[in-house]
Amino acid sequence: MTDDLKIIFIFVDGVGLGSDDPAINPLRDPRYPDLAKLLDSAIPLDANLGVEGKPQSATGQAALLTGVNAAKAMGRHIEGFPPPTLKKLIEHENLFGKLRKMGKKPTFANSYWIDDPHKIPLRRQSVTTVMTLSALGGVRHKEELLTGMAVNHDITRWTMHTRGYDGELVSPETAAGHLLAVAEEHDFTLFEYFLTDRAGHSGNPELVGQCLETLERFLPKVASFAAQPDHLFLLSSDHGNIEDLSTFTHTRNPVPLIALGAGAERFRNLESITDVTPAILERFMEP
């Protein structure tokens, strides 16, 4: 088993591989060259899971973070927050729990603007929240965000003023540094960015541009993690959306898997989002 391996996994919601025409696909806008460079290294993963209709967040994220075809298990694609039956699947099959059984130390780097890290309203429990509460018992909260040991879901904290945060914004580069600090203390670190999906649904070019400009500055610094020995950077998504400005809904496009660093080549033969969790577990089991 690999003892020194450290992995950062960036989950970016609603990002598919689409047209090369920047008029349709803002990910190909020349204003975001570093983002395009990362995507050029990606392999395509199927997010449709053999189920009719457009893939959705609850079952897509569950498939990505459990290795189970959640859409087939539920009989359909399920959007938004996972219902009780899907929650049970996540609680029993999630990546964090499997890593802990291997003796590894996983963490969810996202912060929640709460005082009690153990109490998240049931109606607001996303796939990542269910996984974290089930496997780790609690989430990162206000104090960890303010001390640089967590990253807000929007990276720069710009959405937090409506929730009582009265501090300064941070740059994407600073937030990346916070994430790297968290990752050095853990074997596996997950960070979720979901504003890309919201921006795709909105049809608002300013919000789309704000999200992509943030990622353009944030991701290269996080990806530098892979330059260190025994360090691996991963990025993937649950379904397409923001890559096609001709629609405000999800797409059936493949999603990217970006793997850089130690053992990255072992991820280049994956075919589906259900393959990601098993590949991560296998990477940790290698001598």
C-alpha positions in Angstrom: 0.0 0.0 0.0 1.2 3.5 -0.9 2.0 5.3 2.4 3.3 8.7 1.0 0.7 9.3 -1.7 -1.3 12.5 -1.4 -4.2 13.3 -3.7 -6.2 16.5 -4.3 -9.5 16.0 -6.1 -11.3 19.1 -7.5 -14.9 18.4 -8.3 -16.3 21.1 -10.6 -20.0 20.8 -11.0 -21.6 21.0 -14.5 -18.6 21.0 -16.8 -18.6 18.9 -19.9 -16.4 18.6 -23.0 -18.1 20.5 -25.8 -17.5 22.5 -28.9 -14.2 24.2 -29.7 -16.2 27.3 -30.7 -15.9 29.9 -27.9 -19.2 31.4 -29.1 -20.8 28.2 -27.8 -18.4 26.9 -25.3 -17.0 29.6 -22.9 -14.3 27.2 -21.7 -12.7 27.8 -25.0 -12.7 31.6 -24.6 -9.1 32.8 -25.2 -9.3 34.8 -21.9 -8.8 31.4 -20.1 -5.7 29.9 -21.6 -4.6 28.0 -18.5 -8.1 26.5 -18.1 -8.0 25.4 -21.7 -4.6 23.9 -21.3 -5.8 21.8 -18.4 -8.8 20.7 -20.4 -6.6 19.7 -23.3 -5.0 17.1 -21.1 -8.4 15.6 -20.1 -9.8 12.3 -21.0 -13.6 12.1 -21.6 -15.8 10.2 -19.1 -19.4 9.1 -19.7 -21.8 10.8 -17.3 -25.0 9.4 -18.8 -24.6 6.0 -17.0 -26.8 4.1 -19.5 -30.0 5.9 -18.3 -32.2 8.0 -20.6 -32.6 11.7 -20.1 -30.1 14.3 -19.1 -27.7 13.5 -16.2 -28.4 15.2 -12.9 -26.4 16.3 -9.9 -27.5 13.9 -7.1 -27.1 10.7 -9.0 -24.0 12.0 -11.0 -22.2 13.1 -7.9 -23.1 9.8 -6.1 -21.8 7.8 -9.0 -18.5 9.8 -9.0 -17.9 9.5 -5.3 -19.1 5.9 -4.7 -18.3 4.1 -7.9 -21.9 2.8 -8.0 -24.1 3.6 -10.9 -26.5 5.6 -8.8 -28.8 6.5 -11.7 -29.4 2.8 -12.6 -29.8 2.0 -8.9 -32.5 4.7 -8.5 -34.0 4.0 -11.9 -33.6 7.5 -13.1 -31.3 10.6 -13.0 -32.1 12.6 -9.8 -31.4 16.3 -9.5 -30.4 18.5 -6.5 -30.1 17.0 -3.1 -30.2 13.2 -2.7 -33.5 11.7 -1.4 -33.5 9.1 1.5 -32.8 6.0 -0.6 -29.9 7.6 -2.4 -28.6 9.0 0.9 -28.4 5.4 2.2 -26.4 4.4 -0.8 -24.0 7.3 -0.3 -23.6 6.5 3.4 -22.7 2.9 2.7 -20.5 3.2 -0.4 -18.8 6.6 -0.3 -15.1 7.2 -1.0 -14.3 8.8 2.3 -15.5 5.7 4.2 -13.6 3.4 2.0 -10.4 5.4 2.4 -10.8 5.4 6.2 -11.2 1.6 6.2 -7.8 1.5 4.4 -6.3 3.6 7.2 -6.1 6.7 5.1 -7.0 10.3 6.2 -9.5 12.0 3.8 -11.0 15.4 4.2 -13.5 17.7 2.6 -11.9 21.1 2.3 -15.1 23.2 1.8 -16.2 25.3 4.7 -19.8 25.8 5.9 -20.7 29.1 7.5 -21.9 27.5 10.7 -20.7 27.2 14.3 -21.6 23.5 14.9 -19.8 21.3 12.3 -22.1 18.4 13.1 -25.5 20.0 12.3 -26.4 20.6 8.6 -30.2 20.9 7.9 -31.4 17.7 6.3 -33.0 19.6 3.4 -29.6 21.1 2.5 -27.4 18.0 2.6 -25.7 17.5 -0.8 -23.9 14.4 -1.8 -20.6 15.7 -0.5 -22.2 16.7 2.8 -23.9 13.3 3.3 -20.5 11.6 2.5 -18.6 13.9 4.9 -21.0 13.6 7.8 -21.3 9.9 7.4 -17.6 9.1 7.1 -16.0 11.9 9.1 -18.7 13.0 11.5 -18.5 16.7 10.8 -17.6 19.4 8.3 -15.3 22.4 8.2 -16.9 25.5 9.7 -16.4 29.2 10.3 -13.3 29.1 12.4 -11.4 26.9 9.9 -12.3 29.2 7.0 -11.2 32.3 8.9 -7.8 30.7 9.8 -7.1 29.5 6.3 -7.7 25.8 6.9 -10.8 25.6 4.6 -12.0 27.1 1.3 -15.4 28.6 0.7 -17.4 27.0 -2.1 -17.1 30.2 -4.2 -13.3 30.3 -3.6 -13.0 34.0 -3.0 -15.9 34.3 -0.4 -17.8 36.7 -2.6 -21.2 35.1 -1.9 -20.7 35.1 1.9 -21.7 38.7 2.7 -25.4 37.7 2.5 -24.7 35.1 5.2 -23.1 37.3 7.8 -19.5 37.2 6.7 -18.0 40.7 7.0 -14.4 39.9 6.3 -12.4 40.7 3.2 -12.5 38.7 0.0 -9.5 36.5 -0.8 -7.8 36.1 -4.2 -8.2 32.8 -6.0 -4.4 32.3 -5.6 -4.7 32.8 -1.8 -7.6 30.3 -1.6 -5.5 27.9 -3.6 -2.7 28.3 -1.0 -5.2 27.5 1.7 -6.3 24.3 -0.1 -2.7 23.2 -0.6 -2.1 23.7 3.1 -5.1 21.4 4.0 -3.9 18.8 1.5 -0.5 18.5 3.0 -2.1 17.4 6.2 -4.2 14.7 4.6 -3.9 11.7 2.3 -6.9 12.7 0.2 -8.5 16.1 -0.1 -11.7 16.9 -1.9 -12.8 20.4 -2.9 -16.2 21.1 -4.6 -17.0 24.1 -6.8 -20.6 24.2 -7.9 -21.1 27.7 -9.2 -20.2 26.6 -12.7 -23.5 24.6 -12.8 -25.5 27.6 -11.4 -23.8 29.9 -14.0 -24.7 27.5 -16.8 -28.3 27.4 -15.7 -28.5 31.1 -15.4 -27.6 32.0 -18.9 -25.9 35.1 -17.4 -22.6 35.7 -19.3 -21.2 37.9 -16.5 -21.7 35.1 -13.9 -20.2 32.5 -16.4 -17.2 34.8 -16.9 -16.7 35.4 -13.2 -16.7 31.6 -12.5 -14.2 30.9 -15.3 -11.9 33.8 -14.4 -11.8 32.5 -10.8 -11.0 29.0 -12.0 -8.4 30.4 -14.4 -6.5 31.8 -11.5 -7.2 29.1 -8.9 -6.7 25.8 -10.7 -3.1 26.3 -12.0 -1.8 26.9 -8.5 -3.7 23.9 -7.1 -2.5 21.8 -10.0 1.1 22.7 -9.1 0.6 20.2 -6.2 1.3 17.5 -8.8 4.9 18.7 -9.2 5.9 17.2 -5.9 6.9 13.6 -5.4 4.0 11.2 -4.6 1.4 14.0 -5.2 -1.5 13.6 -7.6 -4.0 16.2 -8.8 -7.4 15.1 -10.1 -10.3 17.1 -11.5 -13.7 15.9 -12.8 -17.4 16.7 -13.0 -20.8 15.1 -12.7 -22.4 16.2 -15.9 -22.2 18.8 -18.7 -23.7 22.3 -18.6 -21.6 25.4 -18.7 -19.8 24.2 -21.9 -22.9 24.8 -24.0 -24.3 28.3 -23.9 -27.0 27.4 -26.4 -29.0 25.7 -23.6 -29.7 26.5 -19.9 -30.1 22.8 -19.0 -27.6 20.0 -18.5 -26.1 18.2 -21.5 -25.2 14.6 -22.3 -21.7 15.6 -23.2 -18.8 13.6 -21.7 -17.1 15.2 -18.7 -13.4 15.7 -18.2 -11.0 13.8 -16.1 -7.7 15.5 -15.5 -5.0 13.6 -13.8 -1.5 15.1 -13.2 1.4 13.8 -11.1 2.2 10.5 -9.4 0.4 7.7 -11.1 -1.6 9.9 -13.4 -1.2 7.4 -16.3 -3.3 4.9 -14.3 -6.4 7.1 -14.8 -6.2 7.5 -18.5 -8.0 4.4 -19.4 -11.2 5.2 -17.4 -14.4 5.4 -19.3 -17.2 6.5 -16.9 -17.6 8.6 -13.8 -18.3 5.3 -12.0 -14.6 4.4 -12.6 -13.1 7.3 -10.6 -13.6 6.1 -7.1 -12.3 2.6 -7.8 -9.3 4.0 -9.5 -8.5 6.3 -6.6 -8.7 3.3 -4.2 -6.5 1.2 -6.4 -4.0 4.0 -6.6 -3.7 4.0 -2.8 -3.3 0.2 -2.7 -0.3 0.2 -5.1 3.0 -0.6 -3.5 
